[in-house]
Amino acid sequence: MTRVIVEDAFASQLDSCTSTVEVCDVSGKVLGMYFPASEAEVAGYADIESPFSEDEIRRRVTSPGGSTLAEIWKRLEQR
């Protein structure tokens, strides 16, 4: 997961949110969604570790193969 550090003013705005928030730039372009988490939810993720080693993740990212979305759709249409 990528971590983004925000300015205090923006953090205060997010801290006051109790439901899902659409985060936009000044032009109105949606940058993403913010889902506030309780302290209990955050604490629940603290001890979770990936079942994959860094080497395995690197291997999967760099290995050739896979399918394009078009190829996947074609296979699904054949079913």
N, CA, C and O atoms as a GROMACS GRO file, in nm:
protein
  316
    1MET      N    1   0.084  -0.117   0.000
    1MET     CA    2   0.000   0.000   0.000
    1MET      C    3   0.089   0.123   0.000
    1MET      O    4   0.190   0.128   0.070
    2THR      N    5   0.051   0.221  -0.077
    2THR     CA    6   0.123   0.347  -0.082
    2THR      C    7   0.070   0.439   0.027
    2THR      O    8  -0.050   0.445   0.052
    3ARG      N    9   0.160   0.510   0.092
    3ARG     CA   10   0.121   0.604   0.197
    3ARG      C   11   0.145   0.746   0.146
    3ARG      O   12   0.251   0.776   0.092
    4VAL      N   13   0.046   0.833   0.163
    4VAL     CA   14   0.056   0.973   0.124
    4VAL      C   15   0.044   1.057   0.251
    4VAL      O   16  -0.051   1.040   0.328
    5ILE      N   17   0.139   1.147   0.272
    5ILE     CA   18   0.134   1.236   0.387
    5ILE      C   19   0.069   1.367   0.343
    5ILE      O   20   0.110   1.426   0.243
    6VAL      N   21  -0.031   1.413   0.416
    6VAL     CA   22  -0.103   1.535   0.379
    6VAL      C   23  -0.076   1.646   0.480
    6VAL      O   24  -0.035   1.621   0.593
    7GLU      N   25  -0.099   1.768   0.435
    7GLU     CA   26  -0.082   1.885   0.522
    7GLU      C   27  -0.184   1.879   0.636
    7GLU      O   28  -0.289   1.816   0.624
    8ASP      N   29  -0.153   1.946   0.747
    8ASP     CA   30  -0.239   1.943   0.866
    8ASP      C   31  -0.382   1.991   0.837
    8ASP      O   32  -0.477   1.933   0.889
    9ALA      N   33  -0.396   2.094   0.756
    9ALA     CA   34  -0.530   2.147   0.727
    9ALA      C   35  -0.616   2.041   0.656
    9ALA      O   36  -0.734   2.024   0.689
   10PHE      N   37  -0.557   1.971   0.560
   10PHE     CA   38  -0.630   1.867   0.488
   10PHE      C   39  -0.658   1.750   0.581
   10PHE      O   40  -0.766   1.691   0.576
   11ALA      N   41  -0.562   1.715   0.664
   11ALA     CA   42  -0.581   1.606   0.760
   11ALA      C   43  -0.696   1.638   0.854
   11ALA      O   44  -0.774   1.549   0.889
   12SER      N   45  -0.708   1.762   0.896
   12SER     CA   46  -0.819   1.802   0.984
   12SER      C   47  -0.953   1.787   0.914
   12SER      O   48  -1.050   1.743   0.975
   13GLN      N   49  -0.957   1.823   0.786
   13GLN     CA   50  -1.081   1.807   0.709
   13GLN      C   51  -1.119   1.659   0.703
   13GLN      O   52  -1.235   1.623   0.726
   14LEU      N   53  -1.023   1.574   0.672
   14LEU     CA   54  -1.051   1.430   0.662
   14LEU      C   55  -1.089   1.372   0.797
   14LEU      O   56  -1.174   1.284   0.805
   15ASP      N   57  -1.025   1.421   0.902
   15ASP     CA   58  -1.050   1.369   1.036
   15ASP      C   59  -1.194   1.393   1.080
   15ASP      O   60  -1.249   1.317   1.160
   16SER      N   61  -1.256   1.498   1.028
   16SER     CA   62  -1.394   1.529   1.067
   16SER      C   63  -1.496   1.450   0.986
   16SER      O   64  -1.616   1.458   1.015
   17CYS      N   65  -1.452   1.374   0.886
   17CYS     CA   66  -1.544   1.298   0.800
   17CYS      C   67  -1.587   1.169   0.870
   17CYS      O   68  -1.506   1.100   0.932
   18THR      N   69  -1.716   1.138   0.857
   18THR     CA   70  -1.768   1.015   0.918
   18THR      C   71  -1.819   0.916   0.813
   18THR      O   72  -1.859   0.805   0.847
   19SER      N   73  -1.816   0.957   0.686
   19SER     CA   74  -1.858   0.866   0.579
   19SER      C   75  -1.766   0.887   0.459
   19SER      O   76  -1.677   0.971   0.462
   20THR      N   77  -1.789   0.811   0.354
   20THR     CA   78  -1.706   0.815   0.234
   20THR      C   79  -1.700   0.955   0.175
   20THR      O   80  -1.800   1.026   0.169
   21VAL      N   81  -1.579   0.994   0.131
   21VAL     CA   82  -1.556   1.128   0.076
   21VAL      C   83  -1.492   1.116  -0.061
   21VAL      O   84  -1.400   1.036  -0.081
   22GLU      N   85  -1.540   1.195  -0.156
   22GLU     CA   86  -1.479   1.205  -0.286
   22GLU      C   87  -1.373   1.315  -0.276
   22GLU      O   88  -1.405   1.428  -0.240
   23VAL      N   89  -1.248   1.283  -0.306
   23VAL     CA   90  -1.139   1.380  -0.299
   23VAL      C   91  -1.112   1.431  -0.440
   23VAL      O   92  -1.083   1.352  -0.531
   24CYS      N   93  -1.123   1.565  -0.458
   24CYS     CA   94  -1.109   1.627  -0.590
   24CYS      C   95  -1.001   1.734  -0.589
   24CYS      O   96  -0.968   1.789  -0.484
   25ASP      N   97  -0.945   1.762  -0.707
   25ASP     CA   98  -0.853   1.876  -0.718
   25ASP      C   99  -0.936   2.003  -0.738
   25ASP      O  100  -1.058   1.997  -0.741
   26VAL      N  101  -0.869   2.117  -0.752
   26VAL     CA  102  -0.940   2.245  -0.760
   26VAL      C  103  -1.027   2.257  -0.884
   26VAL      O  104  -1.120   2.337  -0.887
   27SER      N  105  -0.998   2.177  -0.988
   27SER     CA  106  -1.081   2.182  -1.109
   27SER      C  107  -1.203   2.091  -1.100
   27SER      O  108  -1.288   2.091  -1.189
   28GLY      N  109  -1.211   2.013  -0.993
   28GLY     CA  110  -1.324   1.922  -0.976
   28GLY      C  111  -1.294   1.780  -1.019
   28GLY      O  112  -1.380   1.693  -1.006
   29LYS      N  113  -1.175   1.755  -1.071
   29LYS     CA  114  -1.137   1.620  -1.114
   29LYS      C  115  -1.125   1.530  -0.990
   29LYS      O  116  -1.058   1.564  -0.894
   30VAL      N  117  -1.192   1.415  -0.996
   30VAL     CA  118  -1.188   1.321  -0.884
   30VAL      C  119  -1.050   1.255  -0.879
   30VAL      O  120  -1.005   1.195  -0.976
   31LEU      N  121  -0.985   1.268  -0.765
   31LEU     CA  122  -0.854   1.207  -0.745
   31LEU      C  123  -0.866   1.070  -0.681
   31LEU      O  124  -0.781   0.983  -0.701
   32GLY      N  125  -0.971   1.051  -0.605
   32GLY     CA  126  -0.989   0.923  -0.539
   32GLY      C  127  -1.099   0.931  -0.435
   32GLY      O  128  -1.168   1.032  -0.422
   33MET      N  129  -1.113   0.824  -0.363
   33MET     CA  130  -1.214   0.816  -0.258
   33MET      C  131  -1.143   0.796  -0.124
   33MET      O  132  -1.041   0.728  -0.115
   34TYR      N  133  -1.199   0.856  -0.022
   34TYR     CA  134  -1.145   0.842   0.114
   34TYR      C  135  -1.251   0.772   0.198
   34TYR      O  136  -1.366   0.815   0.204
   35PHE      N  137  -1.210   0.665   0.263
   35PHE     CA  138  -1.299   0.589   0.350
   35PHE      C  139  -1.244   0.597   0.491
   35PHE      O  140  -1.147   0.529   0.522
   36PRO      N  141  -1.304   0.678   0.578
   36PRO     CA  142  -1.250   0.692   0.713
   36PRO      C  143  -1.253   0.559   0.787
   36PRO      O  144  -1.348   0.481   0.775
   37ALA      N  145  -1.148   0.534   0.863
   37ALA     CA  146  -1.137   0.410   0.939
   37ALA      C  147  -1.131   0.443   1.087
   37ALA      O  148  -1.072   0.543   1.128
   38SER      N  149  -1.193   0.358   1.166
   38SER     CA  150  -1.185   0.376   1.311
   38SER      C  151  -1.047   0.330   1.358
   38SER      O  152  -0.976   0.259   1.287
   39GLU      N  153  -1.010   0.371   1.479
   39GLU     CA  154  -0.881   0.328   1.534
   39GLU      C  155  -0.875   0.176   1.545
   39GLU      O  156  -0.769   0.116   1.525
   40ALA      N  157  -0.988   0.114   1.578
   40ALA     CA  158  -0.992  -0.032   1.591
   40ALA      C  159  -0.965  -0.100   1.457
   40ALA      O  160  -0.894  -0.200   1.450
   41GLU      N  161  -1.022  -0.044   1.350
   41GLU     CA  162  -0.998  -0.100   1.217
   41GLU      C  163  -0.852  -0.089   1.178
   41GLU      O  164  -0.793  -0.184   1.127
   42VAL      N  165  -0.793   0.026   1.202
   42VAL     CA  166  -0.652   0.048   1.169
   42VAL      C  167  -0.565  -0.048   1.249
   42VAL      O  168  -0.473  -0.108   1.194
   43ALA      N  169  -0.592  -0.062   1.377
   43ALA     CA  170  -0.514  -0.152   1.462
   43ALA      C  171  -0.526  -0.296   1.414
   43ALA      O  172  -0.432  -0.374   1.428
   44GLY      N  173  -0.642  -0.332   1.359
   44GLY     CA  174  -0.663  -0.468   1.312
   44GLY      C  175  -0.575  -0.505   1.194
   44GLY      O  176  -0.551  -0.623   1.170
   45TYR      N  177  -0.526  -0.406   1.120
   45TYR     CA  178  -0.440  -0.431   1.004
   45TYR      C  179  -0.291  -0.430   1.039
   45TYR      O  180  -0.208  -0.467   0.956
   46ALA      N  181  -0.259  -0.388   1.158
   46ALA     CA  182  -0.118  -0.367   1.195
   46ALA      C  183  -0.034  -0.494   1.185
   46ALA      O  184   0.083  -0.487   1.148
   47ASP      N  185  -0.090  -0.608   1.216
   47ASP     CA  186  -0.012  -0.732   1.220
   47ASP      C  187  -0.026  -0.818   1.095
   47ASP      O  188   0.027  -0.929   1.092
   48ILE      N  189  -0.094  -0.769   0.994
   48ILE     CA  190  -0.114  -0.847   0.872
   48ILE      C  191   0.012  -0.840   0.786
   48ILE      O  192   0.067  -0.733   0.762
   49GLU      N  193   0.056  -0.956   0.742
   49GLU     CA  194   0.174  -0.964   0.656
   49GLU      C  195   0.136  -1.031   0.525
   49GLU      O  196   0.046  -1.115   0.521
   50SER      N  197   0.204  -0.995   0.420
   50SER     CA  198   0.180  -1.056   0.291
   50SER      C  199   0.224  -1.202   0.295
   50SER      O  200   0.327  -1.234   0.355
   51PRO      N  201   0.149  -1.291   0.231
   51PRO     CA  202   0.192  -1.430   0.225
   51PRO      C  203   0.306  -1.450   0.124
   51PRO      O  204   0.361  -1.559   0.114
   52PHE      N  205   0.340  -1.345   0.050
   52PHE     CA  206   0.443  -1.354  -0.052
   52PHE      C  207   0.568  -1.279  -0.009
   52PHE      O  208   0.560  -1.170   0.048
   53SER      N  209   0.684  -1.339  -0.035
   53SER     CA  210   0.811  -1.272  -0.004
   53SER      C  211   0.834  -1.160  -0.105
   53SER      O  212   0.772  -1.157  -0.211
   54GLU      N  213   0.924  -1.068  -0.070
   54GLU     CA  214   0.959  -0.960  -0.163
   54GLU      C  215   1.011  -1.017  -0.295
   54GLU      O  216   0.981  -0.965  -0.402
   55ASP      N  217   1.091  -1.125  -0.287
   55ASP     CA  218   1.144  -1.188  -0.408
   55ASP      C  219   1.032  -1.244  -0.495
   55ASP      O  220   1.036  -1.230  -0.617
   56GLU      N  221   0.932  -1.307  -0.432
   56GLU     CA  222   0.821  -1.364  -0.509
   56GLU      C  223   0.739  -1.253  -0.575
   56GLU      O  224   0.699  -1.268  -0.691
   57ILE      N  225   0.715  -1.145  -0.506
   57ILE     CA  226   0.642  -1.033  -0.564
   57ILE      C  227   0.719  -0.976  -0.682
   57ILE      O  228   0.661  -0.951  -0.788
   58ARG      N  229   0.849  -0.957  -0.665
   58ARG     CA  230   0.934  -0.905  -0.773
   58ARG      C  231   0.930  -0.999  -0.894
   58ARG      O  232   0.920  -0.954  -1.008
   59ARG      N  233   0.938  -1.130  -0.868
   59ARG     CA  234   0.936  -1.229  -0.975
   59ARG      C  235   0.804  -1.221  -1.053
   59ARG      O  236   0.805  -1.224  -1.176
   60ARG      N  237   0.692  -1.210  -0.982
   60ARG     CA  238   0.562  -1.205  -1.049
   60ARG      C  239   0.544  -1.076  -1.129
   60ARG      O  240   0.484  -1.078  -1.237
   61VAL      N  241   0.595  -0.967  -1.077
   61VAL     CA  242   0.582  -0.839  -1.148
   61VAL      C  243   0.663  -0.840  -1.277
   61VAL      O  244   0.619  -0.785  -1.378
   62THR      N  245   0.779  -0.902  -1.275
   62THR     CA  246   0.867  -0.898  -1.391
   62THR      C  247   0.852  -1.016  -1.486
   62THR      O  248   0.908  -1.014  -1.595
   63SER      N  249   0.776  -1.119  -1.447
   63SER     CA  250   0.764  -1.236  -1.534
   63SER      C  251   0.672  -1.205  -1.652
   63SER      O  252   0.570  -1.137  -1.637
   64PRO      N  253   0.709  -1.256  -1.769
   64PRO     CA  254   0.625  -1.232  -1.887
   64PRO      C  255   0.499  -1.318  -1.879
   64PRO      O  256   0.489  -1.410  -1.798
   65GLY      N  257   0.406  -1.287  -1.963
   65GLY     CA  258   0.284  -1.368  -1.968
   65GLY      C  259   0.164  -1.289  -1.926
   65GLY      O  260   0.165  -1.166  -1.922
   66GLY      N  261   0.060  -1.362  -1.894
   66GLY     CA  262  -0.064  -1.296  -1.859
   66GLY      C  263  -0.149  -1.277  -1.982
   66GLY      O  264  -0.112  -1.320  -2.092
   67SER      N  265  -0.262  -1.214  -1.965
   67SER     CA  266  -0.356  -1.193  -2.074
   67SER      C  267  -0.401  -1.048  -2.075
   67SER      O  268  -0.408  -0.983  -1.971
   68THR      N  269  -0.432  -0.999  -2.193
   68THR     CA  270  -0.489  -0.865  -2.203
   68THR      C  271  -0.636  -0.873  -2.163
   68THR      O  272  -0.694  -0.982  -2.160
   69LEU      N  273  -0.694  -0.760  -2.134
   69LEU     CA  274  -0.835  -0.758  -2.098
   69LEU      C  275  -0.920  -0.810  -2.214
   69LEU      O  276  -1.018  -0.880  -2.192
   70ALA      N  277  -0.883  -0.776  -2.337
   70ALA     CA  278  -0.956  -0.823  -2.455
   70ALA      C  279  -0.954  -0.976  -2.462
   70ALA      O  280  -1.055  -1.039  -2.494
   71GLU      N  281  -0.838  -1.036  -2.432
   71GLU     CA  282  -0.827  -1.182  -2.435
   71GLU      C  283  -0.913  -1.245  -2.326
   71GLU      O  284  -0.975  -1.349  -2.348
   72ILE      N  285  -0.917  -1.184  -2.211
   72ILE     CA  286  -0.999  -1.237  -2.101
   72ILE      C  287  -1.146  -1.231  -2.139
   72ILE      O  288  -1.219  -1.328  -2.119
   73TRP      N  289  -1.191  -1.116  -2.194
   73TRP     CA  290  -1.330  -1.104  -2.236
   73TRP      C  291  -1.366  -1.208  -2.341
   73TRP      O  292  -1.475  -1.267  -2.336
   74LYS      N  293  -1.276  -1.232  -2.437
   74LYS     CA  294  -1.302  -1.330  -2.543
   74LYS      C  295  -1.322  -1.470  -2.481
   74LYS      O  296  -1.414  -1.542  -2.519
   75ARG      N  297  -1.235  -1.507  -2.386
   75ARG     CA  298  -1.248  -1.638  -2.319
   75ARG      C  299  -1.380  -1.648  -2.243
   75ARG      O  300  -1.446  -1.752  -2.245
   76LEU      N  301  -1.419  -1.539  -2.176
   76LEU     CA  302  -1.544  -1.541  -2.100
   76LEU      C  303  -1.665  -1.552  -2.191
   76LEU      O  304  -1.764  -1.614  -2.154
   77GLU      N  305  -1.659  -1.492  -2.310
   77GLU     CA  306  -1.770  -1.498  -2.404
   77GLU      C  307  -1.789  -1.639  -2.458
   77GLU      O  308  -1.900  -1.674  -2.499
   78GLN      N  309  -1.684  -1.720  -2.459
   78GLN     CA  310  -1.690  -1.856  -2.512
   78GLN      C  311  -1.759  -1.952  -2.415
   78GLN      O  312  -1.792  -2.064  -2.453
   79ARG      N  313  -1.780  -1.910  -2.294
   79ARG     CA  314  -1.841  -1.998  -2.193
   79ARG      C  315  -1.989  -2.002  -2.204
   79ARG      O  316  -2.055  -2.071  -2.127
   0.00000   0.00000   0.00000
